[in-house]
Amino acid sequence: MEKDVGYRRAQLTGRGSYIVSLPKDWVQEVGVERGSQIAFKVQDDSSLVLTPRKILEGRKESEKHALKEYRVLVEPKDNPKSVCRRITSLYVVNADLIHVRYVQGGVAPRFRGPINDLVKNVLLGSEIIDEKPNELTIQVLINHPEFPVEKAIRRMAVLALSANKDAVSALSNENEGLITEVIEVANDVNRLNLYAVRQLKYGMERNLFKELGFRTPKEFLGYRIVANDLKNIADNARNIVRKVTTFKEMIRNQTLFLKEAIDEEVYSQILDYNSLAHKLLEDSLKAIFKRDYEQADRIISEVESIAKRENDLIVLISSKKMDPNVSSILNLILDTSRRIVEYSQNIAEVTLNRTIEEVSAQNP
């Protein structure tokens, strides 16, 4: 609760420093003594917050030990996937400890397996630290400073584009392990996305935008958009390999006979277009990390200029007499590449929005 203690006149000392006396009632209330240290923090509106060091350290110690604990009650009629979604949602909202209790006792195997897989493969930095017949406890062990959000985003980008590249190659590549690798990498991107969302929510709740490397709280939303776009790239790569897998199984089972191989002209041009999409996304990420307004603006212009190239590819695919299964996969790859171009524009627009005030301030 705010308390008005009136105005105090600033005084200039002989050493060129300014001093302001502290209200006596406040000094006695918080226990400030001679030699006590007081922390100063400048706010965005240029106001100054004064906090005695012992209060600040006590607050940090309290936050350190005050773990956010939640309990999930599971009944035999519950769906394991629904239970896993509840656990995932708690992870995203910064739960530190999640107690999963089986209300009728006994850990049913249909719950134990999915929860173990979730913790191991989806929830980054989490472990099952205790397991009893009627309850298990999940703890999130990773600390935010150890793996900052920007580092998570950078890693997501590398993995998402790698998954997309391998998925596009899977159509002509005979290496069956490539398809499995794409799915695994896509799962890794999903794990990083959940962690990034968790970290962003953590920062928003505590107004830690500066600690996360942001200049204003508005940037939380921008990075949330970036993380979601990168996750979509990985999800689309997974969709491609699933369709390619079905396609190759039809050939192996002899339910599909191809009169000719994949049209090299179309496939080659799609690969070129996909490479261009990758370059745009990489450039858009460089712009957002460097806070480069000019580069982001150029990327948006490039996006607009390559729209015709996509239309030409659509016409080319339509003009070829190829098996519908092949054309369907090629169209899916083309659509995925187009989405990467759109995501590049999204990220560039985020950069414009987060830097426009800085650019305008430089040109009054």
C-alpha positions as CSV (number, residue, x, y, z in Angstrom):
1,M,0.0,0.0,0.0
2,E,1.4,3.4,-1.0
3,K,2.0,6.0,1.7
4,D,2.6,9.7,1.0
5,V,5.5,11.0,3.1
6,G,5.6,14.4,1.4
7,Y,8.5,16.2,-0.4
8,R,12.2,16.4,0.5
9,R,14.5,19.0,-0.8
10,A,17.7,17.8,-2.6
11,Q,20.9,19.3,-1.2
12,L,24.3,19.6,-2.9
13,T,27.3,18.5,-0.8
14,G,30.8,20.0,-1.2
15,R,31.9,17.0,-3.3
16,G,29.3,17.7,-6.0
17,S,26.9,14.9,-4.8
18,Y,23.2,15.4,-4.1
19,I,21.7,14.1,-0.9
20,V,18.1,13.7,0.2
21,S,17.1,12.9,3.8
22,L,15.1,9.8,4.5
23,P,11.7,10.0,6.3
24,K,12.3,9.1,10.0
25,D,9.2,7.0,10.3
26,W,10.2,4.9,7.3
27,V,13.7,4.4,8.6
28,Q,12.5,3.1,11.9
29,E,9.8,0.9,10.3
30,V,12.2,-0.9,8.0
31,G,15.1,-0.9,10.5
32,V,17.6,1.2,8.6
33,E,20.7,2.0,10.7
34,R,23.9,3.8,10.3
35,G,25.9,2.0,7.6
36,S,22.9,0.1,6.2
37,Q,23.0,-0.4,2.5
38,I,20.1,0.7,0.3
39,A,19.5,-0.5,-3.2
40,F,18.4,2.0,-5.9
41,K,16.5,1.0,-9.0
42,V,15.5,3.4,-11.7
43,Q,12.0,2.7,-13.2
44,D,10.9,3.2,-16.8
45,D,9.2,6.5,-15.9
46,S,12.5,7.7,-14.3
47,S,11.2,7.4,-10.8
48,L,13.5,5.9,-8.2
49,V,12.7,2.9,-5.9
50,L,14.7,2.5,-2.7
51,T,14.9,-0.9,-1.0
52,P,17.0,-1.7,2.1
53,R,19.4,-4.5,1.2
54,K,18.2,-6.8,4.0
55,I,14.7,-6.6,2.7
56,L,15.9,-7.2,-0.9
57,E,17.9,-10.3,0.1
58,G,15.1,-11.6,2.3
59,R,12.7,-11.3,-0.7
60,K,15.1,-13.2,-2.9
61,E,15.6,-15.9,-0.3
62,S,11.8,-16.2,0.1
63,E,11.4,-16.5,-3.7
64,K,14.1,-19.1,-3.8
65,H,12.5,-21.4,-1.3
66,A,8.8,-20.7,-2.2
67,L,8.4,-23.4,-4.8
68,K,5.2,-23.3,-6.8
69,E,3.5,-26.7,-6.1
70,Y,0.4,-28.1,-7.7
71,R,-1.5,-31.4,-7.4
72,V,-3.1,-33.3,-10.2
73,L,-5.8,-35.8,-9.1
74,V,-6.2,-38.8,-11.4
75,E,-9.2,-41.1,-11.4
76,P,-9.4,-44.5,-13.3
77,K,-11.8,-43.0,-15.8
78,D,-9.4,-40.2,-16.8
79,N,-7.8,-40.3,-20.2
80,P,-3.9,-40.5,-20.0
81,K,-3.5,-37.9,-22.7
82,S,-5.8,-35.5,-20.8
83,V,-3.7,-36.0,-17.7
84,C,-0.5,-35.3,-19.7
85,R,-2.0,-32.1,-21.0
86,R,-2.8,-31.0,-17.5
87,I,0.8,-31.6,-16.5
88,T,2.2,-29.8,-19.5
89,S,0.0,-26.8,-18.8
90,L,1.3,-26.6,-15.3
91,Y,4.9,-26.8,-16.6
92,V,4.2,-23.9,-18.9
93,V,2.8,-21.8,-16.1
94,N,6.0,-22.2,-14.1
95,A,5.2,-25.0,-11.7
96,D,8.2,-26.2,-9.8
97,L,6.7,-29.3,-8.3
98,I,3.8,-31.3,-9.7
99,H,2.3,-34.0,-7.5
100,V,0.3,-36.6,-9.5
101,R,-2.0,-38.5,-7.2
102,Y,-4.1,-41.6,-8.1
103,V,-7.2,-41.2,-6.0
104,Q,-8.0,-44.9,-5.8
105,G,-4.4,-45.9,-5.1
106,G,-2.0,-47.9,-7.3
107,V,-0.2,-46.5,-10.3
108,A,-2.1,-47.8,-13.3
109,P,0.3,-48.7,-16.1
110,R,-1.8,-46.8,-18.6
111,F,-0.9,-43.6,-16.7
112,R,2.7,-44.4,-15.7
113,G,4.0,-45.0,-19.2
114,P,2.6,-41.8,-20.8
115,I,3.7,-39.6,-17.9
116,N,7.2,-41.1,-17.9
117,D,7.4,-40.4,-21.6
118,L,6.1,-36.9,-21.2
119,V,8.7,-36.0,-18.5
120,K,11.6,-37.7,-20.4
121,N,10.8,-36.5,-23.9
122,V,8.7,-33.3,-23.7
123,L,9.2,-31.3,-20.5
124,L,12.8,-29.9,-20.7
125,G,14.6,-29.9,-17.4
126,S,12.1,-32.0,-15.5
127,E,12.5,-35.2,-13.6
128,I,10.4,-37.6,-11.6
129,I,12.0,-37.2,-8.1
130,D,9.7,-39.4,-6.1
131,E,7.3,-42.3,-6.9
132,K,4.9,-44.1,-4.5
133,P,2.1,-46.6,-5.2
134,N,-0.5,-43.8,-5.3
135,E,1.6,-40.7,-6.2
136,L,4.5,-39.5,-8.2
137,T,6.2,-36.1,-8.0
138,I,7.7,-34.2,-10.9
139,Q,10.2,-31.4,-10.3
140,V,11.4,-28.9,-12.9
141,L,15.2,-28.5,-12.1
142,I,16.5,-26.2,-14.8
143,N,17.1,-22.6,-13.8
144,H,16.1,-19.7,-16.2
145,P,19.6,-18.0,-16.1
146,E,21.3,-21.2,-17.1
147,F,19.4,-21.4,-20.4
148,P,18.0,-17.9,-21.5
149,V,15.1,-17.6,-23.8
150,E,17.1,-16.2,-26.7
151,K,19.5,-19.2,-26.6
152,A,16.4,-21.5,-26.6
153,I,15.0,-19.6,-29.7
154,R,18.3,-19.9,-31.5
155,R,18.5,-23.6,-30.9
156,M,14.8,-24.0,-32.0
157,A,15.6,-22.3,-35.3
158,V,18.6,-24.5,-36.1
159,L,16.6,-27.7,-35.3
160,A,13.4,-26.6,-37.1
161,L,15.2,-25.7,-40.3
162,S,17.2,-28.9,-40.1
163,A,14.0,-31.0,-39.7
164,N,12.5,-29.2,-42.7
165,K,15.5,-29.7,-44.9
166,D,15.7,-33.4,-44.1
167,A,11.9,-33.8,-44.6
168,V,12.1,-32.3,-48.1
169,S,15.1,-34.6,-48.9
170,A,13.2,-37.7,-47.6
171,L,11.2,-37.9,-50.8
172,S,14.2,-38.8,-52.9
173,N,16.5,-40.1,-50.2
174,E,16.5,-43.9,-49.6
175,N,17.8,-43.5,-46.0
176,E,14.9,-44.7,-43.8
177,G,16.6,-43.4,-40.7
178,L,16.2,-39.9,-42.1
179,I,12.5,-40.0,-41.4
180,T,13.0,-41.1,-37.8
181,E,15.5,-38.4,-37.3
182,V,13.1,-35.7,-38.5
183,I,10.4,-36.8,-36.0
184,E,13.0,-36.8,-33.2
185,V,14.2,-33.4,-34.1
186,A,10.6,-32.1,-34.3
187,N,10.0,-33.4,-30.8
188,D,13.1,-31.6,-29.6
189,V,11.8,-28.3,-31.0
190,N,8.5,-28.9,-29.2
191,R,10.4,-29.4,-25.9
192,L,12.3,-26.1,-26.5
193,N,9.1,-24.3,-27.4
194,L,7.4,-25.3,-24.1
195,Y,10.5,-24.2,-22.2
196,A,10.6,-20.9,-24.0
197,V,6.9,-20.2,-23.3
198,R,7.5,-21.2,-19.6
199,Q,10.4,-18.8,-19.4
200,L,8.5,-15.9,-21.1
201,K,5.6,-16.4,-18.7
202,Y,8.0,-16.4,-15.8
203,G,9.5,-13.1,-16.9
204,M,6.1,-11.6,-17.5
205,E,4.8,-12.5,-14.0
206,R,7.9,-10.9,-12.4
207,N,8.4,-8.1,-14.8
208,L,11.9,-9.4,-15.6
209,F,12.1,-8.1,-19.2
210,K,15.5,-6.5,-18.6
211,E,16.9,-9.6,-17.0
212,L,15.8,-11.6,-20.1
213,G,17.5,-9.1,-22.5
214,F,14.4,-7.1,-23.5
215,R,14.0,-3.4,-23.4
216,T,10.3,-3.2,-22.8
217,P,7.7,-5.7,-21.5
218,K,6.0,-5.6,-25.0
219,E,8.8,-7.7,-26.4
220,F,7.5,-10.8,-24.5
221,L,4.7,-11.1,-27.1
222,G,7.1,-10.8,-30.0
223,Y,9.2,-13.7,-28.8
224,R,6.2,-15.7,-28.2
225,I,5.2,-15.3,-31.8
226,V,8.7,-16.3,-32.9
227,A,8.7,-19.5,-30.8
228,N,5.3,-20.5,-32.2
229,D,6.4,-20.0,-35.8
230,L,9.5,-22.1,-35.3
231,K,7.5,-24.8,-33.7
232,N,5.1,-24.8,-36.7
233,I,8.1,-25.3,-39.0
234,A,9.0,-28.5,-37.1
235,D,5.4,-29.7,-37.0
236,N,5.1,-29.2,-40.8
237,A,8.3,-31.2,-41.3
238,R,6.8,-34.0,-39.3
239,N,3.7,-33.9,-41.6
240,I,5.8,-34.1,-44.7
241,V,7.7,-37.3,-43.5
242,R,4.5,-38.9,-42.5
243,K,3.1,-38.5,-45.9
244,V,6.4,-39.6,-47.5
245,T,6.3,-42.7,-45.3
246,T,2.8,-43.6,-46.5
247,F,3.9,-43.0,-50.1
248,K,6.9,-45.3,-49.8
249,E,5.0,-48.0,-48.1
250,M,2.5,-48.0,-51.0
251,I,5.4,-48.6,-53.4
252,R,6.9,-51.4,-51.3
253,N,3.5,-53.1,-50.9
254,Q,3.0,-52.7,-54.6
255,T,-0.3,-50.9,-54.2
256,L,1.2,-48.0,-56.1
257,F,3.2,-48.3,-59.4
258,L,5.1,-45.3,-60.7
259,K,5.6,-45.1,-64.4
260,E,8.4,-42.6,-64.0
261,A,10.5,-41.2,-61.2
262,I,9.8,-37.9,-59.5
263,D,9.9,-35.0,-62.0
264,E,13.4,-33.6,-61.5
265,E,12.5,-30.2,-63.0
266,V,9.8,-29.6,-60.4
267,Y,11.6,-31.1,-57.5
268,S,14.8,-29.1,-58.3
269,Q,12.9,-25.8,-58.4
270,I,11.0,-26.6,-55.2
271,L,14.4,-27.3,-53.5
272,D,15.6,-23.9,-54.7
273,Y,12.5,-22.2,-53.4
274,N,12.9,-24.0,-50.0
275,S,16.5,-22.9,-49.8
276,L,15.4,-19.3,-50.4
277,A,12.8,-19.6,-47.6
278,H,15.5,-20.9,-45.3
279,K,17.7,-17.9,-46.1
280,L,14.9,-15.5,-45.4
281,L,14.1,-17.0,-42.0
282,E,17.8,-17.0,-41.0
283,D,18.1,-13.3,-42.0
284,S,14.9,-12.4,-40.1
285,L,16.3,-14.1,-37.0
286,K,19.5,-12.2,-37.3
287,A,17.5,-9.0,-37.6
288,I,15.5,-9.6,-34.5
289,F,18.5,-10.6,-32.4
290,K,20.5,-7.6,-33.6
291,R,17.5,-5.3,-33.3
292,D,18.2,-4.3,-37.0
293,Y,15.2,-2.3,-38.3
294,E,16.7,-1.8,-41.8
295,Q,17.4,-5.4,-42.4
296,A,13.9,-6.4,-41.2
297,D,12.4,-3.9,-43.6
298,R,14.4,-5.3,-46.5
299,I,13.2,-8.9,-45.6
300,I,9.6,-7.8,-45.9
301,S,10.3,-6.3,-49.3
302,E,12.0,-9.6,-50.4
303,V,9.0,-11.6,-49.2
304,E,6.7,-9.5,-51.4
305,S,9.0,-9.9,-54.4
306,I,9.1,-13.8,-54.3
307,A,5.3,-14.3,-54.4
308,K,5.4,-14.7,-58.2
309,R,7.9,-17.5,-57.9
310,E,5.6,-19.5,-55.8
311,N,2.7,-19.0,-58.3
312,D,5.0,-20.1,-61.2
313,L,5.8,-23.4,-59.3
314,I,2.1,-24.0,-58.7
315,V,1.5,-23.6,-62.4
316,L,4.5,-25.9,-63.3
317,I,3.2,-28.7,-61.0
318,S,-0.3,-28.4,-62.5
319,S,1.1,-28.7,-66.1
320,K,3.0,-31.9,-65.4
321,K,1.3,-35.3,-65.8
322,M,2.5,-37.0,-62.6
323,D,1.0,-39.4,-60.1
324,P,-1.5,-37.7,-57.8
325,N,0.4,-39.0,-54.8
326,V,3.6,-37.4,-56.0
327,S,2.0,-34.1,-56.8
328,S,0.3,-34.1,-53.4
329,I,3.6,-34.4,-51.6
330,L,5.2,-31.8,-53.9
331,N,2.4,-29.4,-53.2
332,L,2.7,-30.0,-49.4
333,I,6.4,-29.3,-49.6
334,L,5.8,-26.1,-51.6
335,D,3.1,-25.0,-49.1
336,T,5.5,-25.7,-46.2
337,S,8.2,-23.5,-47.9
338,R,5.6,-20.8,-48.4
339,R,4.8,-20.9,-44.7
340,I,8.5,-20.5,-43.8
341,V,8.5,-17.3,-46.0
342,E,5.4,-16.1,-44.1
343,Y,7.1,-16.8,-40.8
344,S,10.1,-14.8,-41.9
345,Q,7.8,-11.9,-42.6
346,N,6.2,-12.3,-39.1
347,I,9.5,-12.2,-37.4
348,A,10.6,-9.2,-39.4
349,E,7.4,-7.4,-38.4
350,V,8.2,-8.2,-34.8
351,T,11.6,-6.6,-35.2
352,L,10.0,-3.5,-36.8
353,N,7.6,-3.2,-33.9
354,R,10.2,-3.6,-31.2
355,T,12.6,-1.1,-32.8
356,I,10.4,1.5,-34.4
357,E,10.5,3.8,-31.4
358,E,14.3,3.6,-31.2
359,V,14.6,4.4,-34.9
360,S,12.1,7.3,-34.7
361,A,13.9,8.7,-31.6
362,Q,17.1,8.9,-33.6
363,N,15.4,11.0,-36.3
364,P,13.4,13.7,-34.4
